[in-house]
Amino acid sequence: MSRPVEEALRAALWPGDPGYDEARRVWNGMIDRRPAVIARCSDAADVAAAVRYATAAGLAVTVRGGGHNVAGLALADDALLIDLSPMRSVEVDPVRRLAVAGGGALLADLDGATTPHGLACPVGVVSETGLGGLALGGGYGWLARKWGLTCDHLTAAEVVLADGSTVRVSEDDRPELLWGLRGGGGNFGVVTEFTLRLRPVDEVWVRSAVYPVEQAGDALRAYRDAMPSQPDDLQLVGAFKRAPAADWIPARLHGQPVLAFTTVWLGAEGGPQAAAELFADCPPAGSFERVMPFAELQAMGDGSEPAGRRYYTTSGYLADLPADAVDVLVRYAVDGLTRYSTIDLGYFRGAVARVDDDATAFPSRDASFICSASAAWDDPAGDEHGRGWAGGLLRDLGPWRSEGSYVNYTQRSGRSAAEVYGAHRYARLAALKAEVDPANMFRGNHNIAPRPLASEGRLR
């Protein structure tokens, strides 16, 4: 395609331009796609102009916030990439406990603006993640059991639609679109501004503990049995990984597969006692505890998944964790867990499960566990092993899988959007898509195809 002269794309990068190759890089080093043009947008007007240009040029549109999506959904060959990275401002109203964040803001930007006020929005656990992709897909993190998901805290948004118009969305204005933005992924437009409800945060008590893999089965069973009765102030996440050479971990375990637990207590008191009681009959090989500011907790995972490494992640919800499922997890940890790979297991429920199932587009709120297999490696020669190992684990956990999966942890080659959301919710999402994006311009995602609901009128 010849390069046009277009004032609306004055900040665009085209193939061959200086900076083009750097601008098309995303976090996952496996992703190597070449957009037709990269439109670097500073405000909603820039985004609207880019959308109108894409329509005129017959181009599909993808959107980049932080570029941290494991499937690399920000990029598509021969599409127009709307790059929101210049739009990272965050304004906080501490009295009303609200934050207004630009569409390109990272979690670090949001946390950096809110935590000095003793406030936070429940978000993910890696600060380089883009807020937009996380919030639109759901948003699990340390505050999920206590306060819910990121999408549950989205109260309003500014959205550029497929026809180039810009709309304000809230509970009172286009509520059906707000419903779809709360978990429906990037299917309905480009969100250029998020208004988020904030929650009070303070210092938190954190405990790290490890078990040798031969004790992992007992520890997982203790975890499974104890969590349903725990208060929402206690968040506990398990991970199979190779043990780092930390002082508090026995030297014999360094570099070996272990089951690591991170316990976070958000209450005023009782954290150490609650954690000790959880594993009273199954003490770890090593542990370390400390009290830290919430902002430090949020940054604790930074550096563990550097940009440019090759990643492949699959995820699913588990209705239960019986002995046979535990055996599968342990087997995959022993066979095939590479230096950087992890198997993560979280028990959420709490505030997540108390939100009415029809209140947001986010599916499977009543699932007991979320499990993800995250393969990571450096050498392209490891691609086949990484994909096979991560995909194999979720396949072998199939007998205990719940309906749906977490769209933010779903590789593009995995489940379709219809499987992710379930038939009833997908039908409603498809009707909304038909209303706001009938030509499916925004299809570079876990795509929801536009399909009107014959039994219902037009959606607002």
Secondary structure, 3 states (H helix, E strand, C coil): CCCCCCHHHCCCECCCCCCHHHHCCCCCCCCCCCCCEEEECCCHHHHHHHHHHHHHHCCCEEEECCCCCCCCCCCCCCCEEEECCCCCCEEEECCCCEEEEECCCEHHHHHHHHHHHCEECCCCCCCCCEHHHHHHHCCCCCCHHHHCCCHHHEEEEEEECCCCCEEEEECCCCHHHHHHHCCCCCCCCEEEEEEEECEECCCEEEEEEEEEHHHHHHHHHHHHHHHHHCCCCEEEEEEEEECCCCCCCCHHHCCCEEEEEEEEECCCCCHHHHHHHHCCCCCCCEEEEEEECHHHHHCCCCCCCCCCCEEEEEEEEECCCCHHHHHHHHHHHHCCCCCCCEEEEEECCCHHHHCCCCCCCCCCCCCCEEEEEEEEECCHHHHHHHHHHHHHHHHHCHHHECCCCCHHHCCCCCCCHHHHHCHHHHHHHHHHHHHHCCCCCCCCCCCCCCCCCCCCCCCC
